[in-house]
Amino acid sequence: MKAKNLRELSDDELTLQLKERGDALRHFHFQMATGSVDNTRGARKARRDVARIKTIMRERELAAKREAK
């Protein structure tokens, strides 16, 4: 997913996306263990999506703290 698209989501939707991408990453690791991987770049994409989501969540957290001051 693009960061632009992720920024349009609500906090609850971001949390759901984070869970889904984490599950996809775990599923990929299980496939690697069994040797049935079709797309080897899937783990890289999932890790990057998780990082993007966590970054956006942190940005929102910091913005809320700045507004509270």
Helices and strands as residue ranges (DSSP letters): H 3-7, H 11-34, H 42-68
